[in-house]
């Protein structure tokens, strides 16, 4: 396993492998042509991961912890990641694979990297709450080409291809048309391991409560982003996320017409630690309110 520190920043690529060797030297239009092939493998991997999760759902007797008592990992996480990696490795043996449980797997330095969360929403899963899923994205030299998130319980598959829009179970989807933050439904999350910033998170929630339609905490960042993408929610914001939490959702939201930045409004990176994801129409207003929340003392 490669330490997470080695992932920032990502290095330049090399060759791809026997089946993809020509593509590594091909013009951008060839990569665009190949996106459908990547999506086919992505969907196959999502299904494999989802099937592995369902073998364990509602049947877990125990689970382990990682960075804290609130950061859970289960046999289901591991089995799902193994299933996803197997599908990708069979199709593209020289692509990099970055997964939450097994870290970064390389076969030389590749310009293609699959970023996978085998179980987004582990705590929900461990308690049989049906808000969880598999999240997979393919990154090419820093750009996300395809992304997908699959909830095997609801049967919902959110997909996006760069420049081709986003879909929910094969049907085109778009962010909501709500243009006022006061009429918006928000969702957020809290970091597992950094208790020092919990008060700041609560300060933000306290500020927004009573000013918007509501604030949810669903416990699955990839699905939070997808719910913004399909118009169920208007805003998702959170700190201390990882690439596997956000890479797929980032593309899905933007292809659905939404906007993703950091807290300052600067360009988003899945390797960064701040995320603001909105329908685009309320984005600037949310950033203004977020700054105001930081300037407003939190009343305990």
NORSUL-V698475 format. One record per pair of residues at least 6 apart in sequence whose ideal C-beta (glycine too) atoms are under 6 Angstrom apart, sorted by sequence separation. I is the first residue (numbers start at 1). GAP is how many residues later the second one is. If there is no record, write none. Layout:
# NORSUL-V698475
i: (I | I)
gap: (GAP | GAP)
This chain:
# NORSUL-V698475
i: (15 | 65 | 98 | 119 | 160 | 178 | 218 | 227 | 262 | 65 | 66 | 124 | 125 | 137 | 138 | 150 | 165 | 166 | 208 | 253 | 261 | 16 | 97 | 124 | 138 | 159 | 228 | 260 | 278 | 15 | 63 | 64 | 88 | 149 | 96 | 121 | 137 | 158 | 205 | 250 | 262 | 63 | 121 | 148 | 190 | 225 | 263 | 85 | 136 | 157 | 224 | 262 | 94 | 120 | 147 | 60 | 96 | 135 | 95 | 98 | 120 | 146 | 261 | 94 | 133 | 134 | 95 | 96 | 97 | 98 | 99 | 100 | 133 | 145 | 260 | 81 | 117 | 133 | 95 | 259 | 56 | 81 | 116 | 221 | 81 | 258 | 259 | 115 | 258 | 265 | 53 | 78 | 130 | 229 | 247 | 77 | 114 | 115 | 221 | 225 | 229 | 246 | 253 | 259 | 228 | 88 | 113 | 186 | 226 | 52 | 53 | 222 | 229 | 243 | 52 | 112 | 184 | 185 | 225 | 243 | 185 | 186 | 187 | 246 | 111 | 228 | 49 | 52 | 187 | 84 | 240 | 49 | 84 | 241 | 48 | 49 | 239 | 81 | 187 | 238 | 80 | 45 | 48 | 80 | 237 | 77 | 236 | 45 | 77 | 44 | 45 | 76 | 235 | 234 | 187 | 194 | 185 | 191 | 234 | 185 | 186 | 187 | 188 | 189 | 191 | 228 | 41 | 72 | 184 | 188 | 72 | 184 | 235 | 74 | 225 | 72 | 176 | 175 | 178 | 173 | 176 | 168 | 63 | 166 | 60 | 158 | 49 | 58 | 149 | 17 | 17 | 149 | 16 | 175 | 174 | 175 | 173 | 174 | 175 | 50 | 49 | 166 | 207 | 131 | 135 | 46 | 132 | 131 | 166 | 204 | 207 | 46 | 133 | 165 | 166 | 45 | 160 | 160 | 206 | 14 | 42 | 158 | 14 | 124 | 160 | 203 | 13 | 123 | 13 | 11 | 13 | 54 | 121 | 184 | 53 | 121 | 149 | 38 | 50 | 120 | 148 | 2 | 147 | 181 | 1 | 2 | 46 | 50 | 120 | 179 | 144 | 176 | 42 | 46 | 147 | 175 | 181 | 147 | 181 | 42 | 39 | 144 | 38 | 35 | 137 | 137 | 136 | 135 | 71 | 39 | 70 | 68 | 68 | 35 | 67 | 117 | 115 | 116 | 115 | 115 | 100 | 8)
gap: (6 | 6 | 6 | 6 | 6 | 6 | 6 | 6 | 6 | 7 | 7 | 7 | 7 | 7 | 7 | 7 | 7 | 7 | 7 | 7 | 7 | 8 | 8 | 8 | 8 | 8 | 8 | 8 | 8 | 9 | 9 | 9 | 9 | 9 | 10 | 10 | 10 | 10 | 10 | 10 | 10 | 11 | 11 | 11 | 11 | 11 | 11 | 12 | 12 | 12 | 12 | 12 | 13 | 13 | 13 | 14 | 14 | 14 | 15 | 15 | 15 | 15 | 15 | 16 | 16 | 16 | 17 | 17 | 17 | 17 | 17 | 17 | 17 | 17 | 17 | 18 | 18 | 18 | 19 | 19 | 20 | 20 | 20 | 20 | 21 | 21 | 21 | 22 | 22 | 22 | 23 | 23 | 23 | 23 | 23 | 24 | 24 | 24 | 24 | 24 | 24 | 24 | 24 | 24 | 25 | 26 | 26 | 26 | 26 | 27 | 27 | 27 | 27 | 27 | 28 | 28 | 28 | 28 | 28 | 28 | 29 | 29 | 29 | 29 | 30 | 30 | 31 | 31 | 31 | 32 | 33 | 34 | 34 | 34 | 35 | 35 | 35 | 37 | 37 | 37 | 38 | 39 | 39 | 39 | 39 | 41 | 41 | 42 | 42 | 43 | 43 | 43 | 43 | 45 | 46 | 46 | 48 | 48 | 48 | 49 | 49 | 49 | 49 | 49 | 49 | 49 | 50 | 50 | 50 | 50 | 51 | 51 | 51 | 52 | 52 | 54 | 55 | 56 | 56 | 57 | 58 | 62 | 63 | 63 | 66 | 68 | 69 | 70 | 73 | 76 | 77 | 77 | 78 | 81 | 82 | 82 | 83 | 83 | 83 | 84 | 85 | 86 | 86 | 87 | 87 | 88 | 88 | 89 | 89 | 89 | 89 | 90 | 90 | 90 | 90 | 91 | 91 | 92 | 92 | 94 | 94 | 94 | 95 | 95 | 95 | 95 | 96 | 96 | 97 | 98 | 98 | 98 | 98 | 98 | 99 | 99 | 99 | 100 | 100 | 100 | 100 | 101 | 101 | 101 | 102 | 102 | 102 | 102 | 102 | 102 | 103 | 103 | 104 | 104 | 104 | 104 | 104 | 105 | 105 | 106 | 107 | 107 | 108 | 110 | 110 | 111 | 112 | 113 | 121 | 122 | 122 | 124 | 125 | 126 | 126 | 127 | 128 | 128 | 129 | 132 | 144 | 263)
